[in-house]
């Protein structure tokens, strides 16, 4: 699976962005998909994930209620709608695919996109 993330940019605090991740390959629907982020000087952290079927979603406490992950298996895409953005959301955001279902640790994700920069100004 090859992944390409896009949709990042510069936004003011309180604003919204929608990240998308396009996947190649016919097996996309068999993978759990996740979004991670990495801020300068910090470790990569889990943001959100969605089951292969799209039936369940999970979020980091820091984004719960503000971010929404979704997927369209027919279009091989996964999205991250980010609302009420805060300066601390500034990071490079990565989409990733995992064949190990139900995991939130980066080590469980087999494939990674190249990352897209999100910058939230105060």
ZIJO-V747004 format. One record per residue. RES is the residue in three letters. OMEGA is omega as a letter, one per 40 degrees, with the letter a starting at -180 (none if undefined). BURIAL is 1 if it has 9 or more other ideal C-beta (glycine too) atoms within 8 Angstrom, else 0. D_FIRST is the distance of its C-alpha to the first C-alpha in whole Angstrom. Layout:
((RES/OMEGA/BURIAL/D_FIRST) (RES/OMEGA/BURIAL/D_FIRST))
This chain:
((UNK/i/1/0) (UNK/a/0/4) (UNK/i/1/6) (UNK/a/1/10) (UNK/i/1/13) (UNK/i/1/16) (UNK/i/1/20) (UNK/i/1/21) (UNK/i/0/25) (UNK/a/0/29) (UNK/i/1/30) (UNK/i/0/34) (UNK/a/1/34) (UNK/a/0/34) (UNK/a/0/32) (UNK/i/1/28) (UNK/i/1/25) (UNK/i/1/22) (UNK/i/1/18) (UNK/i/1/16) (UNK/i/1/12) (UNK/a/1/10) (UNK/i/1/6) (UNK/i/0/6) (UNK/a/0/5) (UNK/a/0/8) (UNK/a/0/7) (UNK/a/1/7) (UNK/i/0/11) (UNK/a/0/11) (UNK/i/1/9) (UNK/i/1/12) (UNK/a/1/11) (UNK/i/1/14) (UNK/i/1/15) (UNK/i/1/17) (UNK/i/1/20) (UNK/i/1/22) (UNK/a/1/25) (UNK/i/0/27) (UNK/a/0/29) (UNK/i/0/27) (UNK/i/0/24) (UNK/a/0/21) (UNK/i/1/22) (UNK/i/1/20) (UNK/a/1/21) (UNK/i/1/19) (UNK/a/1/17) (UNK/i/1/16) (UNK/a/1/16) (UNK/a/1/14) (UNK/a/0/17) (UNK/a/0/18) (UNK/a/0/21) (UNK/i/0/21) (UNK/a/1/21) (UNK/a/0/22) (UNK/i/1/23) (UNK/a/1/25) (UNK/a/0/29) (UNK/a/0/29) (UNK/a/1/27) (UNK/a/0/28) (UNK/i/0/30) (UNK/a/0/28) (UNK/i/1/25) (UNK/i/0/23) (UNK/i/1/19) (UNK/i/1/18) (UNK/i/1/15) (UNK/a/1/15) (UNK/i/0/13) (UNK/a/0/15) (UNK/a/0/14) (UNK/i/1/10) (UNK/i/1/12) (UNK/a/1/13) (UNK/i/1/16) (UNK/i/1/19) (UNK/a/1/22) (UNK/i/1/25) (UNK/i/0/28) (UNK/a/0/31) (UNK/a/1/30) (UNK/i/0/32) (UNK/a/0/32) (UNK/i/0/30) (UNK/i/1/27) (UNK/a/0/27) (UNK/i/1/24) (UNK/a/1/21) (UNK/a/1/18) (UNK/i/1/14) (UNK/a/1/12) (UNK/a/1/10) (UNK/a/1/8) (UNK/i/1/10) (UNK/i/0/11) (UNK/a/0/14) (UNK/i/0/16) (UNK/a/0/19) (UNK/i/1/18) (UNK/i/0/19) (UNK/a/0/19) (UNK/a/0/16) (UNK/a/0/16) (UNK/a/1/15) (UNK/a/1/11) (UNK/a/1/9) (UNK/a/1/7) (UNK/i/0/9) (UNK/a/1/10) (UNK/i/0/13) (UNK/i/1/15) (UNK/a/1/18) (UNK/i/1/22) (UNK/i/1/24) (UNK/a/1/28) (UNK/a/1/30) (UNK/a/0/34) (UNK/none/0/37))
